[in-house]
């Protein structure tokens, strides 16, 4: 009996510690699931728009989105979603269906998705532009709050998203 108690006491700190273990990656969910979780947990949604073979997207993934402090801030305060800006999926936003107008049958995969164009666009010098990567924040009702266009180093991203943490 004494051995069981000693064993239990020696394992107890490990069990407690493992529940608070540092997260090593962002817990991405689908947009559909994020809309439900955001309302249930009353958390904003963070959407990370990227595209394949984008050097700035790869750099942000490698240098910023893999940093433990960024991972923990995002996982603990937002419902994170990752969307390819060229996806062919239909996305519903503000009671409207958004799609990618480039048909898959064309064999090309370089046309941007209309949802991405709608929420990730910003004005510079009087013209509407968009870029990848872009992070868009939405409140729990899936209303856009703001966007952070372009590659963000760790400190800059943390400074920007900390302003939107309750």
BABADREN-131456 format. One record per residue (C-alpha): residue number from 0; y, x, z. Coordinates in Angstrom, 3 decimals. Layout:
<atoms>
<NUM,<Y,X,Z>>
...
</atoms>
This chain:
<atoms>
<0,<0.000,0.000,0.000>>
<1,<2.343,2.830,0.871>>
<2,<1.783,4.410,-2.536>>
<3,<2.675,1.144,-4.269>>
<4,<5.932,0.869,-2.320>>
<5,<6.851,4.488,-3.088>>
<6,<6.012,4.005,-6.760>>
<7,<8.076,0.809,-6.902>>
<8,<11.048,2.483,-5.232>>
<9,<10.871,5.425,-7.604>>
<10,<10.754,3.156,-10.679>>
<11,<13.458,0.717,-9.507>>
<12,<16.415,3.021,-10.315>>
<13,<15.030,3.569,-13.818>>
<14,<14.788,-0.169,-14.405>>
<15,<18.339,-0.721,-13.195>>
<16,<19.675,2.146,-15.272>>
<17,<17.895,1.046,-18.446>>
<18,<19.690,-2.307,-18.348>>
<19,<23.009,-0.489,-18.588>>
<20,<21.871,2.025,-21.168>>
<21,<24.405,3.172,-23.705>>
<22,<24.132,1.299,-26.973>>
<23,<23.529,3.523,-29.972>>
<24,<24.354,1.151,-32.814>>
<25,<26.434,-1.897,-33.551>>
<26,<24.506,-5.173,-33.183>>
<27,<25.348,-6.634,-36.600>>
<28,<24.518,-10.307,-37.130>>
<29,<24.826,-12.609,-40.119>>
<30,<28.085,-14.476,-40.607>>
<31,<26.286,-17.779,-40.125>>
<32,<24.919,-16.642,-36.753>>
<33,<28.281,-15.113,-35.781>>
<34,<30.072,-18.443,-36.209>>
<35,<27.677,-20.060,-33.725>>
<36,<27.699,-17.149,-31.242>>
<37,<31.495,-16.873,-31.321>>
<38,<31.866,-20.447,-30.113>>
<39,<29.034,-20.172,-27.565>>
<40,<30.362,-16.932,-26.068>>
<41,<34.062,-17.555,-26.793>>
<42,<34.326,-14.169,-28.502>>
<43,<36.202,-13.176,-31.641>>
<44,<34.305,-12.191,-34.781>>
<45,<34.747,-8.719,-36.251>>
<46,<33.844,-8.538,-39.948>>
<47,<33.382,-5.082,-41.461>>
<48,<33.716,-5.174,-45.266>>
<49,<32.201,-2.244,-47.107>>
<50,<30.759,-1.498,-50.499>>
<51,<27.903,0.686,-51.631>>
<52,<28.719,4.198,-52.829>>
<53,<32.167,4.089,-51.225>>
<54,<33.014,7.502,-49.775>>
<55,<35.517,6.051,-47.290>>
<56,<33.028,3.395,-46.128>>
<57,<30.401,6.104,-45.622>>
<58,<32.897,8.265,-43.740>>
<59,<33.920,5.390,-41.460>>
<60,<30.272,4.530,-40.816>>
<61,<29.402,8.152,-40.074>>
<62,<32.455,9.171,-38.038>>
<63,<33.825,5.990,-36.466>>
<64,<31.238,3.208,-36.367>>
<65,<28.556,5.552,-35.013>>
<66,<30.686,6.673,-32.057>>
<67,<29.301,5.407,-28.738>>
<68,<32.683,4.256,-27.393>>
<69,<33.404,2.287,-30.603>>
<70,<29.898,0.797,-30.566>>
<71,<30.261,-0.350,-26.962>>
<72,<33.751,-1.826,-27.458>>
<73,<32.613,-3.764,-30.534>>
<74,<29.290,-4.963,-29.091>>
<75,<30.790,-5.998,-25.757>>
<76,<33.925,-7.745,-27.038>>
<77,<33.209,-9.067,-30.523>>
<78,<30.515,-10.728,-32.585>>
<79,<30.081,-8.051,-35.292>>
<80,<29.280,-8.871,-38.920>>
<81,<28.837,-6.433,-41.806>>
<82,<29.410,-7.797,-45.329>>
<83,<29.132,-6.041,-48.671>>
<84,<32.418,-6.851,-50.443>>
<85,<30.372,-7.450,-53.598>>
<86,<27.733,-9.735,-52.101>>
<87,<26.428,-12.602,-54.200>>
<88,<26.058,-14.868,-51.128>>
<89,<28.075,-18.064,-50.863>>
<90,<30.371,-17.959,-47.829>>
<91,<32.123,-20.980,-46.356>>
<92,<35.630,-20.457,-44.998>>
<93,<38.300,-23.098,-44.286>>
<94,<36.040,-25.822,-45.713>>
<95,<35.810,-24.011,-49.040>>
<96,<32.853,-22.267,-50.677>>
<97,<33.519,-18.697,-51.802>>
<98,<31.279,-16.757,-54.166>>
<99,<31.098,-13.783,-56.439>>
<100,<32.118,-14.781,-59.955>>
<101,<30.182,-11.942,-61.607>>
<102,<26.711,-13.292,-62.395>>
<103,<23.752,-11.122,-61.407>>
<104,<22.414,-11.542,-64.936>>
<105,<25.260,-9.336,-66.198>>
<106,<23.484,-6.351,-64.676>>
<107,<26.737,-5.223,-63.088>>
<108,<27.408,-5.093,-59.376>>
<109,<31.070,-4.139,-59.282>>
<110,<32.843,-7.485,-58.952>>
<111,<34.375,-8.323,-55.594>>
<112,<33.451,-11.425,-53.609>>
<113,<36.123,-14.145,-53.425>>
<114,<35.854,-14.414,-49.605>>
<115,<36.534,-10.697,-49.327>>
<116,<39.516,-11.039,-51.683>>
<117,<40.834,-13.991,-49.654>>
<118,<40.651,-12.505,-46.164>>
<119,<40.934,-8.756,-46.786>>
<120,<43.987,-8.815,-49.033>>
<121,<47.287,-7.387,-47.854>>
<122,<50.713,-6.876,-49.413>>
<123,<52.032,-3.433,-50.226>>
<124,<55.219,-2.952,-52.181>>
<125,<55.226,-6.637,-53.127>>
<126,<51.717,-6.650,-54.596>>
<127,<48.528,-8.081,-53.163>>
<128,<45.871,-5.424,-52.648>>
<129,<42.487,-5.000,-51.007>>
<130,<40.423,-1.972,-50.125>>
<131,<37.124,-1.010,-48.604>>
<132,<36.425,-0.464,-45.883>>
<133,<38.358,-3.253,-44.197>>
<134,<37.878,-4.857,-40.802>>
<135,<38.928,-8.481,-40.384>>
<136,<39.175,-10.175,-37.002>>
<137,<38.651,-13.914,-36.550>>
<138,<39.019,-16.056,-33.452>>
<139,<35.989,-18.039,-32.151>>
<140,<36.969,-20.940,-34.467>>
<141,<36.666,-18.597,-37.469>>
<142,<40.400,-18.454,-38.141>>
<143,<41.667,-15.095,-39.351>>
<144,<43.701,-13.153,-36.806>>
<145,<44.368,-9.856,-38.598>>
<146,<42.916,-7.148,-40.828>>
<147,<42.692,-3.370,-40.607>>
<148,<42.451,-2.126,-44.209>>
<149,<41.126,1.336,-44.976>>
<150,<39.147,4.035,-43.212>>
<151,<40.088,4.276,-39.536>>
<152,<39.351,7.322,-37.394>>
<153,<37.884,6.519,-33.975>>
<154,<41.102,6.724,-31.928>>
<155,<43.120,4.615,-34.368>>
<156,<40.462,1.907,-34.566>>
<157,<40.090,1.798,-30.782>>
<158,<43.846,1.506,-30.342>>
<159,<44.026,-1.366,-32.855>>
<160,<41.044,-3.409,-31.641>>
<161,<41.921,-2.965,-27.955>>
<162,<44.989,-5.135,-28.604>>
<163,<42.654,-8.047,-29.380>>
<164,<40.336,-7.800,-26.397>>
<165,<40.767,-10.576,-23.827>>
</atoms>
